[in-house]
């Protein structure tokens, strides 16, 4: 499992004692990685094209503005702009009389950093006498609101709390009267409502709904301007006393029905602690994560990009020119902190970024005893992904076989779970370096199937996640185009033993 990106270890949450003391703090690295995901991307310069379109996840705008062209369509994550975010989850109650739920709503408030030269005239950049460059740029401040409430109160109707932030202005004079930096924030108006519904004596469904209640700007207002009244990177931590939360990805068998009835809109809740199908804290994030996400211990700090590898970003940052580094430092204080960390990184810390192996399961080689180990010459002899087969329920599956996808309930990739029940055609059989087997498949109803086959892009499943179907040709079981040739050995993205420090 690829681990979550490193995040800044922020201060502890406020608003009362935490469940299982310190559990929110233990999750703060992952939560902060969510909060600052995409805040500023390599090469960390204002002039970079990728840093001109920012704030892509968990953005809650005023309702009238975001729905100017029609109602928003709820999704499973917050990659689309919305005016609300809703989390529903199940919790088991250990002691009904003393059960308490603790909610932490976290987001960023946009802050305009405007550079002004002497005479208070706004400018895009200004160089002071000491050679320091100051750039006009949009920053953001972290905001957090805590709600601690008894389960009994939630069952009686719930509680609504304001979670907005005040407007403000800060002025920083520049040396020798060269000018000043003015930072301004508009008021954020928002509220969170927490309610509960009893499903049985020891089982409840909790709903946390956060809504932007600010008056909408004019419908024609540009997105960059509307962001001044938005909650950015909104996510929620939910904990409690005398309660435990149920995994919505991999629930116990007897709770699959109630889990399917939960409605999560513009967010994706996962267990934040533990290692099984229950935990003491839930992270409801605007990006898709696995249960029990964690920061790789090798990561020395946040790089604001969960899709990249720390070592690659660090190397790229080292190669920035002096002029590019000066611009990055002038762009934002967080960019300057990244450059400082990279420029002073000890060799032993950098070497740890190259990778670590943390196997998910014991290695059980399945190759014949006379076959060379995977790293030796000739290891691929006798392997042919497009003609090899593997037995599933007594049926040999190989290139062209028809299957139905049945992702495992426990340990399956979150993305794979969305494909449960879909039909597909096998493209190839791959023998992985750890001795396991995966089958590459193409979805029958994928409109880009032919193009994906040409590029060699497939979904990968273990044999026990596939159900053999009748051969292609049945009217109700269409098949996809024939696959193109693919490499002879492959380790899948979703099932690779972690070998990176990300």
N, C-alpha and C positions, 0 to 999 in steps of 0.2 A: 504494500500500500504506500503510495506516495504521500509523504507527510505534509502537513500544512506549512506555509511559509512562515518565516520568523516574524514576530511582531514586537513592538515596544512593550516592555513590562511596565504597565501603567500603575498608578496608585490604586489602592483597594477601593472597592465600591462602598458607597455610603448608604445610610438609611436603615441601620439595624444589623443585628448579628446575622451572619451568613449561615446557610445550612451546612452541616458537616464542616465546621470552622475552616475557612480558607478555600472552599471549593470554587467560589467565584474567582478568587485570586489565582488559583491554579489554572484556570481557563483564560486568564487575561491575555496571555501571549497570542492565543488563537483568536480571541475576540478582537484584539487590537489589529491583528493581521487583516481581519474582515473590515474593521473600521477604516483602515488606510489602504485597502486594496485599490490600486489604480490612482492613488492620490497624486502621484507624480512618477512618471516612468522614465527609464533610461532613454536618452542620455541626461535626463534631469534638467534640461535647459528649457527656458520659456519659449525659445524659437523653434523647438522641436515640434513637428506636426502632431505627434501623438499627445503632446501636452497642451494642445489648443482645444481639444475636445475631451473634457474631463467629467468625473462624477457619473459613472455608468451603472452603479448598483445601489439598490435600496433607496432610490430618490423619491420622496413623497412631496409633491407639489400641492398648491391649493387646487381643490377639486374642479372649479369652473375653468381654470386654465388648462389643466391636463385633459379635460373632456371637451374642449372646444370643438374638436372634430368628431366627437362621439364617445360613448362609454368605453372605458378600458376593459380589456379581457383578462381576467385573473389567470395567473400562471403559477408554476411551482417554484419560481425563484424571482428575485427582484431585478432582473435585467431590463425590464420595461418600466417606464415611468408610470407612477400611480399617485393616488391621493390618500391611500391607506395601506396598511399591512396587517394581515390577520394570521395569528398562530393558534392552532388547536392541537392539544395533546392529551394523553391519558396519564393519570397518576393513580397509583395505589395508595390507599390510606392505611397507615399502621395504627394510629391512635386518633380516632375521629374527634374527640373532645379537645385535643391540643394541636391539631394539624394547622399549619400556617404556610402560605404561599408567598414567595419573595420574587419580585419582578424587577429587572433592571433594563430600562429602555435606553439605548445608546445611539448616538448619531453625530454627524459633523454639522456645524453651523458655518456657512460661508462667510469669509471676512475679506473685504476689498482692501488691498494694500496699494494706496495711491502715493506715488512719489511726487513731491512738489518742490520746484526750485524757489529761490528767494523771491518774495512777493506772492507766494502761495499760488503760483501758476502750475497746473498739473502737467507733468511730463512723463514719457514712457521710461526714461532712464536718466540717471544723474551720476556723475563721477565727482566725488569729493576730493579735497586737497590731498588726502592721504592715499589716493589711488583706488579707494573702495568704490565699486559700482553698486548702485541701488536701482532695482527694477520694479516697475508697477506689475502687480501679479495678484491673483486670487488665492488667498490662503483659506484655512478652515480651522475651527476650534472644536475640540471634542466636548460633547455634552452628554450628561447622564442623569437619569431620574430614577429613584428607587420607590417601589411600592411594596409595602409589607402588610399583608392582610390575612385574617383568619379564614380558613376554609368555610366555616359556618357563615361568615358574612358574604362570601362569594356565592354560596348556595342560596342565600336569601335575596340576591339581586345584584351583587357585585359592587364594584367601586370604580369611579371615573376620576382621573387625576390629570391636571395640567402638566405637560412635559415639554413645554416650549422654552424659549430662551429670550432674554431681553435684548433690545437694541443697544448699541454702544459705539463709542468712538474713543480711540487712543491716538495721541499725537507724540511722535518721537522726533525731537529736533536733531538735525544733522550737524556735524562739527563745523565750526567757524562760520556759522550762519549761512551755510550753502543752501539750506532748504529744510525740508522736513518730510517725514513719512506719516501719512494719516491712514489709520486702519478703522474702517467703519463696518458695522453689522446692523442688518435690519432685524426687527423682531420676528421670532419664530412662534407661531401660535399652533399648538397641537395638544391633543389629549389622548390618553390611553385608558381603555375600559377593560377591566378584568372581571370575568364571570365564571361560574362553574355550574355543571349539571351532573347530578348523581346518576350513575348508570347501574350501580349495585351497592351493597353495603360497604364494600371496600374499594370501589372503583368510581372515579369521576373524570369528566372531560372538562378541561380548562380552556377558556378562550381569552386571548390577549389581542386586542385590536387597537392599533395606533392610527390616528387620523390627523391630517393637516387641516386645521380649521381657519387658516389665515384667509383674509379677503384676497380674491384672485387679482393679479395684475391684468391689464388689458389683454384680450385674446391674441392680439398681434405681437405681444411682448416676446423678445428673443429668449431662448432657453437660458443663455448665460445670465440674463437679467432676472428671470424668474427664479433661478437658483438661490437668489438672495433671500427668498421666503421659504425655501425648501429644507426638509430634513434629508441629509445626505448619508449614504451608507448605513441606513437604519437597520438595527438588529436588536434582538431581545434575548436576555438571559433569564431563565426561570429556574428557581430552586424552591426549597421549602423545608419545613421541619415536620418530622413524622410522616413524610410522604416519599415516594420514589416514582420516577417517570419511566414510561414504557417506550421502547424503541418503535418509531414509526416506519423504519426501514426493515427491521428484522424483528417483529413482535413475537411474543409467545404464541403458540398455536391457538390457544383458547381466546386470544384477544385480536385475532386478525380481522374479524367483523367490525368491532368498535374502532379499530385503527382505520379501516377503509372509510368509515363514516366521518373522520376528521377532515375539516376543510381548511387547508393552508393556502393562503393567497398572497402572492408576491414574496414568499419566504419559504425556507426549507429547514424544518427543525430536526436536529440530531442530538443524540446523547453526548454530553460534554465530558463525562467522567466514566470510570469503571471500564469493564471489558466485555460485559454480557449484553443481555437484552433489556436491562433496566439500569437506571442511574439516578443520582441525586441532583443533577443539574442538566438543563436543556439549553442548547444554543440554537436559536432560530435566526438563520442568516439569509441574506439576499443572494447568496451563491450556494451551489450544491456542494455539500461536504459529506464525508462518511461519518458514521457514528464514531465517537471517541477520537476526534481529530487531535493532533498534537504537533508541536513544533519540533523539528529535528534538533537534537542537542548540539549538532555541529554548527548550526546557524548562529553567527555572531550578532545579527541584528536585522531589522526590517529593510527590505529593498522595494516594498510596495508593489510587488508583482508575483502573485501566487503561481502564475503559469510558467515562470522561468526557474532556472536552477541557479542557486547562489553562486556557484563557482563561475558559471558563464557570465553572470552579471558583474561579478567582482572583476573578472579579467577585462571585460569590456570597459568598465569604469576606470581601471588602471590605465587604459590606453587612450583616454580622453586627452586632448591637447591642453596645454596650460590655459589657452584662451577659452576653450570649452569649459574647463573647470571653473574659471572665473565667472563665466555666465551662470553656470549651475549654482555656484555659491550665492550669487546675487539674486537668483530666482526665488529661493525658499530656504528657510532655516533647516528644514528636514533634508533637503538636498545637500546642504553644506555638511550636515552630520554624517551622511552616507560617505561623502568624499573624505572626511576626516578619518572615518573608520577604515576605509579602504587604504588610504595613504599610510596609515600607521599599523596596519594589520601584521602581527607577528607571523613568521614563516610557518610555525607549527599550526596556527589557527587556519591559515590558508590551505595547508596540506590536508587538513581534516575535511575541507569542502569537497575534495575529490570524490568522496563516496564512502559508504558504509553498508555492509550487508546485514540485514535483519530479516532472516527468512520467516515466512508466515507459517510454514509447516515443515516437518521433517522431510528431508530429501529421500525419495524412494525410487532409485533408478529403475527404469523398465527396459532399458536397452539390453540386448543379448550380451552375455559375458565376454564374447570374443570381439565386440565392437569397441573401437577406440573411444577414449574419453573425449568429450565435446571440444576440448581445447587442442587435441592432437590432430595431426594430419590424417585424413581419411575418415574422420568422425562422421561425415555426411554420406559416406558410401552406402548405397542401398536405400537411401531415403528419397522419396519422390512425392512431394506434397500433393500434386494433382492426381496421382494414381493410388497412393496409399489409402488404406481403409482402417477403421477401428470399429470393433463390435459394440453395439449399443442395443440392449434388450434382444440379443441374438441376431440383430440386423447389421450387416457391414455398411458403415457410412463412409463415403468418400466424395470426391468431386462429382457434382451433379445430384447427390442424394437430397431428398426432400425431408425437412424437419420442422418441428414446432419448438419454439424457444421456451424453456422452463428454467429460468435462472434460479439458483439455489436460494432458499430463504435466508440462510445464514452465510454471511461473508461475501455475498454477491456485490458487484459494483453497483452504485446507485443508478448509474445510467442504464445498466443492463436491466434493472427492474422495470423500467418503463417499456421494455420490449416483450415482457411476459405474455405468452399466448400468440405472438405473431408467428407467421410461417416464413420460411427462408429456404435457400438452396445452399448446400455446402460447396465451397470453392476449393478448399484444400485442407489437408491434415498436417499439422506441424508438431514435431517432437521437440519439446523445449529443452534447454540446457540442464534443467534440474530433473529431467527424466519424465516429466508430465507431458500430457498431450492436449492440444487445443485444436478446435476446428474453426476455420474461417468461414463465415457465412455472409450471404447477401440477402437482405430483406426483399420479399416478394413485392411489397407495395412501395418500394423506394423509387421515386421518379428519377433519381440520379444513379440507379443501379449500374447501368452500362458504363457511365463515366467513372464511377467508383471502381468497377472491375478493371477498367483500363489503367487506372492509377494504382491498383492493388490495395485499395482501402476497404477493409472489411470489419465486421464485428467478430469477436472471438469468444468461444464458449468451451467449457469442458464437456467431455462426452456425457456425463451424468446430468447436464443441463439441456440436453436435446432429446426430443421424442421423435422417433422415426415415423415418416408418413409414407403413403403410397407413392409410387413413382410419378413424376410429373406427367401431366396430360389430362388429369381430371378437371372438369370445368370449374369446380369450386376450389381448386388448389393450383393457381397459376404459378409458373416458375419464372425466375429471373434469367437474364441473358447469361451465356456461358462465360466463365471467368477467364481472365488473361493469365499468363504465366506469372508465378510468384517465386520469391526466393525459397531456398530449400530448408532454411532453419530460421525460427522466429520465436521471440519471447514477447508475449502480448503486453500491451500498455496497461491493461486493467489488472493483470494477474502477476506482473513481474515482482519477484522478491525485491524489496526496496534496496536499491544500490546507489542511492543518491542522498546527499545531505542537503535537502531543500526545505 
